[in-house]
Amino acid sequence: MNSVLMVLPLALVMALGVLFRRIGMLGEETVPRLNAILYWAALPALLFRSILKVGSGIFADPNLFWAVHVSFLVVPGIAWLMAIPFTRDRRRIAVSVLVAIRSNNVFMGIPAITIALGQEGLDALSLFFAVGLLGYNFISITWAQAALSGNVSFRSLFSTLKQLIKNPLILACIFGVAGSSLGFSELPGWLDSTLKIIGDTGSGVALIALGASLRFAGMGRAFRSTWRESLFKLFIHPALVWGAFLVWPVAPVLRNTVILVSAMPSAINTFVIAQNMGMDSNFAGEIIALSTALSVISLPLWIAMLGL
């Protein structure tokens, strides 16, 4: 029951976003603008400030690096093998591979971890972002491109890396890690307060925008076509991450944070990536909608299994 109550605030705030869209408070043009503010300001401020405060702890535990990156490398390959018996469409297989590790780490993960684990969990999540966010993006997109085209070229890898370096969330992580490496664990009071105010707007607004972005029409059709990918994302992916931590153990709060954020539904930006890369973007959108809906059931189960 406690695990359900932990997830309930997430569902209620997302439902508020759905309500605001339906009554016209958030229109088709407003939601992308909200997401843009989150993407370019609120969430980078939160990530940069949190990672900076982690300090030298970013480099303290190599087990975190290995557990995270081995799972990034292995999980999409398993998803590829599991998709092959059900379709020959490379555009769909590529989506199955892409969504395998691309969790809604930021828009849903940050609020969920904050509710479930508090500041200690948010610090652990910041450490995970600092260590793994670049690899998470680069590896998932590279695997998906391989599934789509059957090969990966140096030119395509370089192009992917160039696009990632322009991502404000990754830049926030890079600057946070650089600041920590140089010993700047604290910012001037006025700047720290400014970033805190901007960052604190992120969690609630992110959930409202997420709720307003989702379209649950045709959920029955989505379930029939995407239930395998959704269950893989919500259960198999975090289970494999847990297995990686059995090989490369870390502190319990860090392990639980990474497993729980891995159990988040598919990332919203997966739709955009799939569209731009020539994959089946409608299929990606259905996975996002279904996995988000099912996460209301799956997240309490993971919270209970992790003993939170």
C-alpha positions as CSV (number, residue, x, y, z in Angstrom):
1,M,0.0,0.0,0.0
2,N,2.8,2.4,0.8
3,S,4.4,1.8,-2.6
4,V,1.1,2.7,-4.3
5,L,0.9,5.9,-2.2
6,M,4.4,6.9,-3.3
7,V,3.4,6.7,-7.0
8,L,0.0,8.3,-6.5
9,P,1.3,11.9,-6.4
10,L,3.0,11.3,-9.8
11,A,-0.3,10.0,-11.3
12,L,-2.3,12.8,-9.9
13,V,0.0,15.6,-11.1
14,M,0.1,14.0,-14.6
15,A,-3.7,13.7,-14.5
16,L,-3.8,17.4,-13.8
17,G,-1.9,17.9,-17.1
18,V,-4.4,15.8,-18.9
19,L,-7.3,17.8,-17.4
20,F,-5.6,21.2,-18.3
21,R,-5.3,20.0,-21.9
22,R,-8.9,18.9,-22.1
23,I,-10.4,22.1,-20.7
24,G,-8.2,24.2,-22.9
25,M,-5.7,25.6,-20.3
26,L,-2.8,23.9,-22.1
27,G,-3.2,23.9,-25.9
28,E,-1.2,22.2,-28.6
29,E,1.2,25.2,-28.7
30,T,1.6,25.6,-25.0
31,V,2.9,22.1,-24.1
32,P,5.9,22.3,-26.5
33,R,6.8,25.7,-25.0
34,L,6.6,24.3,-21.4
35,N,8.8,21.4,-22.5
36,A,11.2,23.8,-24.1
37,I,11.5,25.8,-20.8
38,L,12.1,22.5,-18.9
39,Y,14.6,21.2,-21.5
40,W,16.6,24.4,-21.8
41,A,16.4,25.9,-18.4
42,A,14.8,24.2,-15.4
43,L,16.2,20.7,-15.8
44,P,19.7,21.7,-16.8
45,A,19.8,24.0,-13.8
46,L,18.7,21.2,-11.5
47,L,21.2,18.7,-13.0
48,F,24.2,21.1,-13.0
49,R,23.6,22.2,-9.4
50,S,23.0,18.6,-8.2
51,I,26.0,17.1,-10.0
52,L,28.3,20.0,-8.8
53,K,27.3,19.2,-5.2
54,V,28.2,15.5,-5.6
55,G,31.8,16.7,-5.9
56,S,34.6,14.2,-6.1
57,G,32.1,11.3,-5.5
58,I,31.6,11.2,-9.3
59,F,34.9,9.3,-9.6
60,A,34.7,7.4,-6.4
61,D,33.0,4.2,-7.5
62,P,34.1,2.6,-10.8
63,N,31.5,-0.2,-10.2
64,L,28.8,2.3,-11.0
65,F,30.4,3.0,-14.4
66,W,30.7,-0.6,-15.3
67,A,27.3,-1.7,-14.1
68,V,25.5,1.1,-16.0
69,H,27.5,0.9,-19.2
70,V,27.5,-2.9,-19.5
71,S,23.7,-2.8,-19.1
72,F,23.5,-0.1,-21.8
73,L,25.5,-2.3,-24.1
74,V,23.7,-5.6,-23.4
75,V,20.0,-4.7,-23.0
76,P,19.3,-3.3,-26.5
77,G,20.9,-6.4,-28.0
78,I,18.5,-8.6,-26.0
79,A,15.6,-6.4,-27.1
80,W,16.7,-6.8,-30.8
81,L,16.8,-10.6,-30.5
82,M,13.4,-10.7,-28.8
83,A,11.8,-8.5,-31.5
84,I,13.0,-10.5,-34.5
85,P,10.5,-13.4,-34.1
86,F,7.5,-11.0,-34.2
87,T,8.3,-8.7,-37.1
88,R,10.6,-8.3,-40.1
89,D,10.0,-4.5,-40.3
90,R,13.4,-2.9,-39.5
91,R,11.7,0.3,-38.7
92,R,9.8,-1.4,-35.9
93,I,12.7,-3.5,-34.7
94,A,14.8,-0.3,-34.5
95,V,12.1,1.3,-32.2
96,S,12.1,-1.8,-30.0
97,V,15.9,-1.5,-29.6
98,L,15.8,2.3,-29.1
99,V,13.2,2.2,-26.3
100,A,14.9,-0.7,-24.5
101,I,17.0,1.5,-22.2
102,R,15.6,5.0,-22.9
103,S,13.7,5.6,-19.7
104,N,11.9,8.8,-18.8
105,N,14.8,9.6,-16.5
106,V,14.2,13.3,-16.2
107,F,10.6,14.4,-16.7
108,M,9.3,11.4,-14.6
109,G,12.4,10.0,-13.0
110,I,13.4,13.1,-11.0
111,P,10.0,13.6,-9.3
112,A,9.6,9.8,-8.7
113,I,13.1,9.5,-7.1
114,T,12.5,12.6,-5.0
115,I,9.3,11.2,-3.6
116,A,10.6,7.7,-3.1
117,L,14.1,8.4,-1.8
118,G,14.3,12.1,-0.9
119,Q,17.4,14.2,-1.2
120,E,19.7,11.2,-0.8
121,G,18.0,9.6,-3.9
122,L,18.2,12.9,-5.9
123,D,22.0,13.1,-5.1
124,A,22.4,9.4,-6.3
125,L,20.4,10.2,-9.4
126,S,22.6,13.2,-10.1
127,L,25.6,10.9,-9.8
128,F,24.0,8.4,-12.3
129,F,23.4,11.2,-14.8
130,A,27.0,12.5,-14.4
131,V,28.4,9.0,-15.0
132,G,26.0,7.6,-17.6
133,L,23.9,10.2,-19.5
134,L,26.3,10.6,-22.4
135,G,26.7,6.8,-22.8
136,Y,23.0,6.3,-22.4
137,N,22.2,8.5,-25.3
138,F,25.1,7.5,-27.6
139,I,24.8,3.8,-27.1
140,S,21.0,3.6,-27.4
141,I,21.0,5.7,-30.6
142,T,23.9,3.7,-32.1
143,W,22.1,0.3,-31.4
144,A,18.9,1.6,-32.9
145,Q,20.8,2.8,-36.0
146,A,22.4,-0.6,-36.4
147,A,19.0,-2.3,-36.1
148,L,17.6,0.1,-38.7
149,S,20.3,-0.1,-41.3
150,G,22.2,-3.2,-40.5
151,N,25.5,-1.4,-39.9
152,V,27.1,1.5,-38.1
153,S,29.7,3.8,-39.8
154,F,32.3,6.1,-38.3
155,R,30.5,9.0,-40.0
156,S,27.2,8.1,-38.4
157,L,28.8,7.7,-34.9
158,F,30.5,11.1,-35.3
159,S,27.2,12.7,-36.3
160,T,25.4,11.2,-33.3
161,L,28.1,12.5,-31.0
162,K,27.8,16.0,-32.4
163,Q,24.1,16.1,-31.9
164,L,24.4,14.8,-28.3
165,I,27.0,17.5,-27.4
166,K,24.3,20.1,-28.3
167,N,21.9,18.6,-25.8
168,P,21.5,21.0,-22.8
169,L,21.0,18.1,-20.3
170,I,24.2,16.5,-21.4
171,L,26.0,19.9,-21.4
172,A,24.7,20.5,-17.8
173,C,26.2,17.1,-16.8
174,I,29.5,17.9,-18.6
175,F,29.8,21.3,-16.9
176,G,28.8,19.8,-13.5
177,V,31.5,17.1,-13.8
178,A,34.1,19.6,-14.9
179,G,33.2,21.9,-12.0
180,S,33.5,19.0,-9.6
181,S,36.8,17.9,-11.0
182,L,38.2,21.4,-10.6
183,G,37.0,21.5,-6.9
184,F,34.1,23.9,-7.4
185,S,31.6,22.1,-5.1
186,E,29.9,25.3,-4.1
187,L,28.6,28.2,-6.2
188,P,28.3,31.9,-5.0
189,G,25.2,32.2,-2.9
190,W,23.3,34.4,-5.4
191,L,24.0,32.1,-8.3
192,D,23.2,28.9,-6.3
193,S,19.9,30.5,-5.2
194,T,19.1,31.5,-8.8
195,L,19.7,27.9,-10.1
196,K,17.8,26.4,-7.2
197,I,14.7,28.6,-7.9
198,I,14.9,27.7,-11.6
199,G,15.5,24.0,-10.9
200,D,12.8,23.7,-8.3
201,T,10.2,24.5,-10.9
202,G,11.1,21.4,-12.9
203,S,9.5,18.4,-11.2
204,G,5.9,19.6,-11.0
205,V,5.9,21.4,-14.3
206,A,7.5,18.3,-16.0
207,L,4.7,16.0,-14.7
208,I,2.0,18.4,-15.8
209,A,3.6,18.8,-19.3
210,L,4.0,15.0,-19.5
211,G,0.4,14.5,-18.7
212,A,-0.7,17.1,-21.3
213,S,1.7,15.6,-23.9
214,L,0.3,12.0,-23.8
215,R,-2.5,10.8,-25.9
216,F,-4.2,7.7,-24.6
217,A,-6.7,7.3,-27.5
218,G,-6.6,3.9,-29.1
219,M,-5.0,2.3,-26.0
220,G,-6.5,-1.1,-26.8
221,R,-4.8,-1.1,-30.2
222,A,-1.6,0.1,-28.6
223,F,-1.7,-2.7,-26.1
224,R,-2.0,-5.4,-28.7
225,S,0.9,-4.0,-30.8
226,T,3.3,-2.8,-28.1
227,W,2.7,-4.9,-24.9
228,R,6.0,-6.8,-25.4
229,E,8.1,-3.6,-25.7
230,S,6.3,-2.0,-22.8
231,L,6.8,-5.0,-20.5
232,F,10.4,-5.3,-21.5
233,K,11.0,-1.6,-20.6
234,L,9.1,-1.7,-17.3
235,F,10.3,-5.1,-16.0
236,I,13.1,-6.8,-18.0
237,H,15.3,-3.7,-18.4
238,P,15.4,-2.9,-14.6
239,A,15.8,-6.6,-13.7
240,L,18.9,-6.8,-16.0
241,V,20.3,-3.6,-14.4
242,W,19.8,-5.2,-11.0
243,G,21.7,-8.2,-12.2
244,A,24.6,-5.9,-13.3
245,F,24.8,-4.5,-9.8
246,L,25.1,-8.1,-8.4
247,V,28.3,-8.3,-10.5
248,W,29.5,-4.7,-9.7
249,P,27.9,-3.8,-6.3
250,V,27.4,-0.2,-5.2
251,A,25.8,1.4,-2.1
252,P,22.2,0.4,-1.7
253,V,20.7,3.8,-2.2
254,L,22.6,4.3,-5.4
255,R,21.7,0.8,-6.6
256,N,18.0,1.3,-5.8
257,T,18.0,4.7,-7.5
258,V,19.4,3.4,-10.8
259,I,17.1,0.4,-10.8
260,L,14.1,2.5,-10.1
261,V,14.9,5.1,-12.7
262,S,15.5,2.2,-15.2
263,A,12.0,1.0,-14.4
264,M,10.5,4.3,-15.6
265,P,8.3,4.3,-18.8
266,S,9.8,5.1,-22.2
267,A,11.2,8.6,-22.7
268,I,9.0,11.1,-24.5
269,N,11.9,12.2,-26.7
270,T,12.1,8.6,-28.1
271,F,9.2,9.7,-30.5
272,V,11.2,12.6,-31.8
273,I,14.4,10.5,-32.3
274,A,12.4,7.7,-34.1
275,Q,10.8,10.3,-36.4
276,N,14.1,12.0,-37.3
277,M,15.9,8.7,-37.9
278,G,13.2,7.2,-40.2
279,M,11.9,4.6,-37.8
280,D,8.2,3.8,-37.1
281,S,7.5,6.9,-34.9
282,N,3.8,6.0,-34.5
283,F,4.9,2.7,-33.0
284,A,7.2,4.6,-30.7
285,G,4.4,6.9,-29.6
286,E,2.2,3.9,-28.7
287,I,5.0,2.4,-26.6
288,I,5.4,5.7,-24.8
289,A,1.7,6.0,-24.0
290,L,1.2,2.4,-23.0
291,S,4.3,2.1,-20.8
292,T,3.4,5.3,-19.1
293,A,-0.1,4.1,-18.4
294,L,1.2,0.7,-17.1
295,S,3.9,2.3,-15.0
296,V,1.1,3.2,-12.5
297,I,1.1,-0.5,-11.8
298,S,4.7,-1.4,-12.3
299,L,6.4,1.3,-10.3
300,P,4.7,0.4,-7.0
301,L,5.8,-3.2,-7.6
302,W,9.4,-2.1,-8.0
303,I,9.2,0.1,-5.0
304,A,8.0,-2.8,-3.0
305,M,10.6,-5.2,-4.4
306,L,13.4,-2.7,-3.6
307,G,12.1,-2.3,0.0
308,L,11.5,1.4,-0.3
